[in-house]
């Protein structure tokens, strides 16, 4: 097994989230907002979509070296299960579900004559004898098979859930459970995800469902692999920025004086530096370091992972100032509250006041900011990769796909599927994150509380 730096941080993040969930399990001020989230149909539907993306990202975060691999190539579980997609490459561009290349070429026929036409693909529908008549019926038939198998799999999960589910005991557990409408929405969204995913996976064994790129690589494989990059940037960057934002924001608002002046000077100075220039300079430093220490980066994936990790660090350092300002303003208000003044009058240590009275009462701002910032960080990767200062060019990411689509859109005929695939997947992730952020904000913002 091979553990990359980003893999290790993802595992740490999972442990931290699990620990926070256990710690806050019995907190009454956390239960009430969670009840609102569970009863929100929009929130639960978006949460299911996010969990689906997270599952794919986790599968792509377990790396190892196959025993039969002579080149010592590091792959993930997702790569292992998607081996046909990785290996079934074509010569160059082909459209979604196509059986021929996208551009005409000079072909040598069986009798040795030359012909100007569209060459057949090696794997996309290569088993068809007469693509002109068999293509569309075969796609529809296999889509029906995939959908039926996906629906059967979903039905099996439902039966297993009904078999192990226990009846709620007491009114308290019933109140905390999902409402009937939320369960219906969860079932519908989960059904759509399972059936659609299974249908695409089934079809990808016979066709390139999202076409191929310039070098003949499957675009569906690229798009799915890009999910991990978006999730890593959205989550690890947040993990890096939170400690600085929370500590500096609370200290500045509580102590004021020279502490407040110093912290304000730090984040004001940092905000005055153009973020793009800072990121570009940092990425250049990383490239120079890796070029001078090639022995530490023995594989392409390790080099790409180091650049991705450093991009997370830079984005975290440049994005903590906004949350810090919000926490400073909220702490300035909280330090004047009666219970904080009473604690100071009774001689309670300032560290205890910060931990027991200030920090719990600003966590709703932290939670709201974390969810809201996630989608902006996913979009930031696409923008940075578009101007070539984002992730490594060898890393699968939606930003690299969009960047590569610039020249493809200028072709004649236009190669549209790479850009469209990256846009659809990124749109789905960002939309789900934004909808869930709205639900979390409504649930945790005390000004919007109706209970």
C-alpha positions in Angstrom: 0.0 0.0 0.0 1.2 3.5 -0.9 0.1 6.5 1.1 0.3 9.9 -0.5 0.4 13.1 1.5 -3.1 14.1 0.5 -4.3 10.6 1.3 -2.9 10.9 4.8 -4.5 14.3 5.4 -7.8 12.9 4.1 -7.6 10.1 6.7 -6.8 12.6 9.4 -9.8 14.7 8.3 -12.1 11.7 8.5 -10.8 10.9 12.1 -11.3 14.6 13.1 -14.9 14.7 11.7 -15.7 11.4 13.4 -14.3 12.7 16.7 -16.3 15.9 16.4 -19.5 14.0 15.7 -19.0 11.8 18.8 -18.2 14.9 20.9 -21.2 16.8 19.8 -23.6 13.9 19.8 -25.2 14.8 23.1 -25.0 18.6 22.7 -28.6 20.0 22.7 -27.6 23.1 20.9 -26.3 20.9 18.0 -29.3 18.5 18.0 -31.9 21.2 17.1 -30.1 22.5 14.0 -29.4 18.9 12.9 -33.1 18.1 13.2 -33.9 21.0 10.9 -31.3 19.7 8.4 -32.8 16.2 8.5 -36.3 17.6 7.9 -35.2 19.7 5.0 -35.9 17.9 1.7 -33.5 20.1 -0.2 -30.8 19.7 2.4 -31.1 15.9 2.4 -31.2 15.6 -1.4 -28.0 17.7 -1.7 -26.4 15.7 1.1 -27.0 12.4 -0.7 -25.3 13.9 -3.8 -22.4 15.1 -1.8 -21.9 11.8 -0.1 -21.9 10.1 -3.5 -19.1 12.3 -4.6 -17.2 11.8 -1.3 -17.5 8.0 -1.8 -15.9 8.2 -5.2 -13.2 10.5 -3.8 -12.4 8.1 -1.0 -12.1 5.1 -3.4 -9.6 7.2 -5.3 -7.7 8.0 -2.2 -6.6 4.4 -1.4 -3.4 3.9 -3.4 -1.2 0.9 -3.8 1.2 -0.8 -6.2 -0.2 -3.8 -8.0 1.8 -7.0 -7.5 2.0 -7.7 -11.2 3.0 -4.2 -12.2 6.6 -4.1 -13.5 6.7 -0.3 -13.7 5.9 0.2 -10.0 2.9 2.3 -11.0 0.8 3.6 -8.1 -2.9 3.2 -8.7 -6.0 3.7 -6.5 -8.9 1.4 -5.9 -10.9 3.4 -8.4 -8.2 2.9 -11.0 -8.2 -0.8 -10.3 -12.0 -1.2 -10.8 -11.8 1.1 -13.9 -9.0 -0.8 -15.5 -11.0 -1.3 -18.8 -11.5 2.4 -19.1 -7.8 3.1 -18.5 -6.6 0.5 -20.9 -9.2 0.8 -23.7 -7.8 3.8 -25.4 -8.3 4.9 -28.9 -6.2 6.7 -31.5 -7.6 10.2 -31.0 -11.0 12.0 -30.6 -14.3 10.1 -30.7 -17.7 11.4 -29.9 -19.9 10.0 -27.0 -21.2 6.5 -27.9 -19.5 6.7 -31.3 -18.2 3.7 -33.2 -15.8 5.7 -35.4 -13.2 8.4 -34.9 -14.4 12.0 -35.0 -12.2 13.0 -38.0 -11.8 11.5 -41.4 -8.5 9.8 -42.3 -7.0 7.8 -45.1 -7.9 4.1 -44.4 -6.3 1.0 -45.9 -9.1 -1.5 -46.7 -8.7 -5.3 -46.6 -8.1 -5.5 -50.3 -5.2 -2.9 -50.0 -7.1 0.0 -51.5 -7.1 3.4 -49.8 -10.3 5.2 -48.7 -11.0 8.6 -47.2 -13.4 8.0 -44.3 -14.0 7.6 -40.5 -11.9 4.7 -39.1 -13.6 2.3 -36.7 -12.8 2.4 -33.0 -10.9 -0.4 -31.4 -13.1 -0.7 -28.4 -16.1 1.6 -28.8 -18.7 -0.7 -30.4 -15.9 -2.7 -32.0 -18.0 -5.9 -31.7 -20.7 -4.6 -34.0 -20.8 -6.1 -37.5 -22.9 -3.3 -39.0 -22.7 -0.1 -36.9 -25.1 1.8 -39.2 -28.0 -0.5 -38.3 -27.0 -2.0 -35.0 -25.6 1.0 -33.2 -28.7 2.8 -31.8 -30.6 -0.4 -30.9 -27.6 -1.8 -29.2 -27.0 1.3 -27.1 -30.7 1.4 -26.1 -30.7 -2.3 -25.2 -27.6 -2.1 -23.1 -28.9 1.1 -21.4 -32.0 -0.8 -20.5 -30.0 -3.7 -19.1 -27.9 -1.4 -17.1 -30.9 0.5 -15.7 -32.6 -2.7 -14.8 -29.6 -4.0 -13.0 -29.1 -0.7 -11.2 -32.8 -0.7 -10.1 -32.4 -4.3 -8.9 -29.3 -3.3 -6.9 -31.2 -0.4 -5.3 -34.1 -2.7 -4.5 -31.6 -5.1 -2.8 -30.3 -2.2 -0.6 -33.8 -1.2 0.3 -34.7 -4.7 1.4 -31.5 -5.0 3.5 -32.3 -1.6 5.1 -35.9 -2.7 5.9 -34.6 -6.0 7.3 -32.1 -4.5 9.7 -34.1 -1.3 10.7 -35.4 -1.2 14.2 -38.5 0.6 15.2 -37.9 3.9 17.0 -38.3 3.8 20.7 -39.7 6.8 22.5 -40.8 10.2 21.3 -37.3 11.6 21.4 -35.9 9.3 18.8 -38.9 9.8 16.6 -38.5 13.6 16.8 -34.9 13.3 15.8 -35.6 11.0 12.8 -36.3 11.8 9.2 -39.8 12.9 8.2 -41.8 11.0 5.7 -41.2 13.6 3.0 -37.5 13.6 3.7 -37.4 9.8 3.4 -39.2 10.0 0.0 -36.8 12.6 -1.3 -33.8 10.5 -0.1 -35.2 7.4 -1.8 -35.8 9.2 -5.1 -32.4 10.8 -5.2 -30.6 7.6 -4.2 -32.6 5.7 -6.8 -31.6 8.2 -9.6 -27.9 8.1 -8.5 -27.7 4.3 -8.3 -29.5 3.6 -11.5 -27.7 6.3 -13.5 -24.3 5.4 -12.2 -24.8 1.7 -12.9 -26.2 2.4 -16.4 -23.1 4.5 -17.2 -20.8 1.9 -15.8 -22.4 -0.9 -17.7 -22.4 1.1 -21.0 -18.7 2.1 -20.5 -17.8 -1.6 -20.9 -19.0 -1.4 -24.5 -18.7 2.3 -25.5 -17.0 5.5 -24.6 -20.0 7.1 -23.0 -18.5 10.6 -22.9 -16.1 10.2 -25.9 -12.4 10.3 -25.9 -9.8 13.2 -25.9 -7.0 14.0 -28.2 -4.8 11.1 -27.2 -7.7 8.7 -27.1 -8.2 8.5 -23.4 -11.8 8.0 -22.1 -13.3 11.3 -21.0 -15.7 9.6 -18.6 -12.7 8.1 -16.7 -11.1 11.6 -16.6 -14.2 13.2 -15.3 -14.7 10.7 -12.5 -11.0 10.9 -11.5 -11.3 14.7 -11.3 -13.8 14.3 -8.4 -11.0 13.6 -5.9 -9.1 16.7 -6.9 -12.1 18.9 -6.4 -12.8 17.3 -3.0 -9.2 17.5 -1.8 -9.0 21.2 -2.6 -12.3 21.9 -1.0 -11.7 19.9 2.2 -8.0 20.1 2.9 -7.8 23.8 2.2 -10.6 24.2 4.7 -8.7 22.1 7.2 -5.7 24.3 6.8 -7.4 27.7 7.0 -9.7 26.9 10.0 -7.1 26.8 12.8 -5.7 30.2 11.8 -9.1 31.8 11.3 -10.5 30.6 14.6 -7.5 31.3 16.7 -6.7 34.7 15.3 -10.3 35.8 15.0 -11.2 34.9 18.6 -8.0 36.3 20.1 -8.4 39.6 18.2 -11.9 40.1 19.3 -11.5 39.1 22.9 -8.2 40.7 23.9 -8.3 43.8 21.6 -5.5 46.3 22.2 -2.1 45.4 20.6 -3.2 41.8 20.0 -6.1 43.0 17.8 -3.9 45.6 16.1 -1.2 43.0 15.3 -3.7 40.4 13.9 -5.5 43.1 11.8 -2.1 44.2 10.4 -1.3 40.6 9.5 -4.5 39.8 7.5 -4.7 43.3 6.0 -1.2 42.9 4.7 -1.9 39.5 3.4 -5.1 40.8 1.7 -3.1 43.5 0.0 -1.0 40.9 -1.9 -2.7 39.7 -5.2 -3.7 36.1 -4.5 -2.9 35.0 -8.1 0.6 36.3 -7.9 1.2 34.7 -4.5 -0.1 31.4 -5.8 2.0 31.6 -9.0 5.2 32.4 -7.0 4.6 29.5 -4.6 3.9 27.0 -7.4 7.1 28.1 -9.1 9.1 27.6 -5.9 7.6 24.1 -5.6 8.6 23.3 -9.2 12.1 24.5 -8.6 12.4 22.4 -5.4 11.1 19.3 -7.1 13.5 19.8 -10.1 16.5 20.1 -7.7 15.4 17.1 -5.6 14.3 14.6 -8.2 15.3 11.6 -6.0 12.5 12.5 -3.5 9.9 12.3 -6.2 10.3 8.9 -8.0 6.9 8.8 -9.7 4.7 11.2 -11.6 1.8 10.7 -9.2 4.0 11.7 -6.2 5.1 14.9 -8.0 1.5 15.8 -8.9 0.4 15.0 -5.3 3.0 17.3 -3.8 1.9 20.2 -6.1 -1.7 19.5 -5.2 -0.9 19.6 -1.5 1.1 22.8 -1.8 -1.8 24.4 -3.7 -4.1 23.5 -0.8 -1.6 25.1 1.6 -1.4 28.3 -0.4 -5.2 28.6 -0.8 -5.6 27.9 2.9 -3.1 30.7 3.8 -4.8 33.2 1.5 -8.4 32.4 2.4 -8.5 32.4 6.2 -8.8 36.2 6.5 -12.5 36.5 5.6 -13.6 34.0 8.3 -11.1 35.6 10.7 -12.9 39.0 10.3 -16.3 37.5 10.9 -15.1 35.7 14.1 -13.4 38.9 15.3 -16.7 40.8 14.9 -18.7 38.1 16.6 -16.3 37.8 19.5 -16.4 41.6 20.0 -20.1 41.2 20.6 -19.9 38.1 22.7 -17.3 39.5 25.1 -19.8 42.2 26.2 -22.5 39.6 27.0 -23.6 39.3 30.6 -22.5 35.7 31.1 -18.9 36.5 29.8 -18.8 39.6 32.1 -19.9 37.5 35.0 -17.3 34.8 34.3 -14.6 37.5 34.3 -15.9 39.0 37.5 -15.8 35.6 39.2 -12.1 35.2 38.3 -12.5 32.5 35.6 -9.4 32.1 33.6 -9.4 33.7 30.2 -8.5 30.5 28.5 -11.6 28.8 30.0 -13.8 31.7 28.9 -12.6 31.3 25.4 -13.1 27.6 25.3 -16.4 27.4 27.1 -18.2 30.6 26.3 -16.7 32.2 23.2 -15.8 29.2 20.9 -19.1 27.3 21.2 -21.1 30.4 20.4 -19.2 31.2 17.2 -19.2 27.6 15.8 -22.4 28.3 13.8 -20.4 30.9 11.8 -17.6 28.5 11.3 -19.9 25.7 10.0 -21.7 28.1 7.7 -18.4 29.5 6.3 -16.9 26.0 5.8 -19.8 24.8 3.7 -20.0 28.1 1.8 -16.3 28.2 1.1 -16.2 24.6 -0.2 -17.9 25.4 -3.5 -15.8 28.5 -4.1 -12.6 26.5 -3.6 -13.8 23.9 -6.2 -14.4 26.7 -8.6 -11.0 28.3 -7.7 -9.2 25.2 -8.9 -10.8 25.4 -12.3 -9.9 29.1 -12.7 -6.3 28.5 -11.5 -5.8 25.6 -13.8 -7.2 27.6 -16.7 -4.3 30.0 -16.3 -1.8 27.2 -15.8 -1.0 27.9 -12.1 -3.3 25.3 -10.6 -2.7 21.6 -10.2 -0.1 19.6 -12.1 -0.9 19.1 -15.8 -0.8 15.3 -15.2 -3.4 15.5 -12.5 -6.9 14.7 -13.4 -9.0 17.8 -12.7 -12.0 19.6 -14.1 -9.8 22.7 -14.4 -7.3 20.9 -16.6 -10.1 19.5 -18.7 -11.5 23.0 -19.2 -8.1 24.4 -20.0 -7.5 21.7 -22.6 -10.9 22.3 -24.1 -9.9 25.8 -25.2 -8.2 24.6 -28.3 -10.7 21.8 -28.9 -13.5 24.4 -29.1 -11.6 26.1 -31.9 -11.5 22.9 -34.0 -13.6 22.2 -36.9 -15.7 20.2 -36.1 -15.9 21.3 -32.5 -14.9 18.8 -29.8 -17.5 19.8 -27.2 -17.7 16.7 -24.9 -14.6 17.3 -22.6 -15.8 20.8 -21.7 -19.4 19.6 -21.3 -18.5 16.7 -19.1 -16.3 18.8 -16.8 -19.0 21.4 -16.6 -21.8 19.0 -15.7 -19.9 17.2 -13.0 -18.5 20.4 -11.5 -22.0 22.0 -11.7 -23.6 19.0 -9.9 -21.0 19.1 -7.0 -21.1 22.9 -6.6 -24.9 23.1 -6.8 -25.2 20.3 -4.2 -22.7 22.1 -1.9 -24.5 25.5 -2.3 -27.9 24.0 -1.6 -26.6 22.1 1.5 -24.8 25.4 2.6 -28.2 27.2 2.5 -29.7 24.5 4.6 -26.9 24.6 7.1 -27.1 28.4 7.3 -30.8 28.3 7.9 -30.4 25.6 10.6 -27.4 27.1 12.5 -27.9 30.8 12.1 -29.7 31.9 15.4 -31.2 34.9 13.7 -33.2 32.5 11.4 -34.2 30.1 14.1 -37.9 29.8 14.4 -38.0 27.3 17.3 
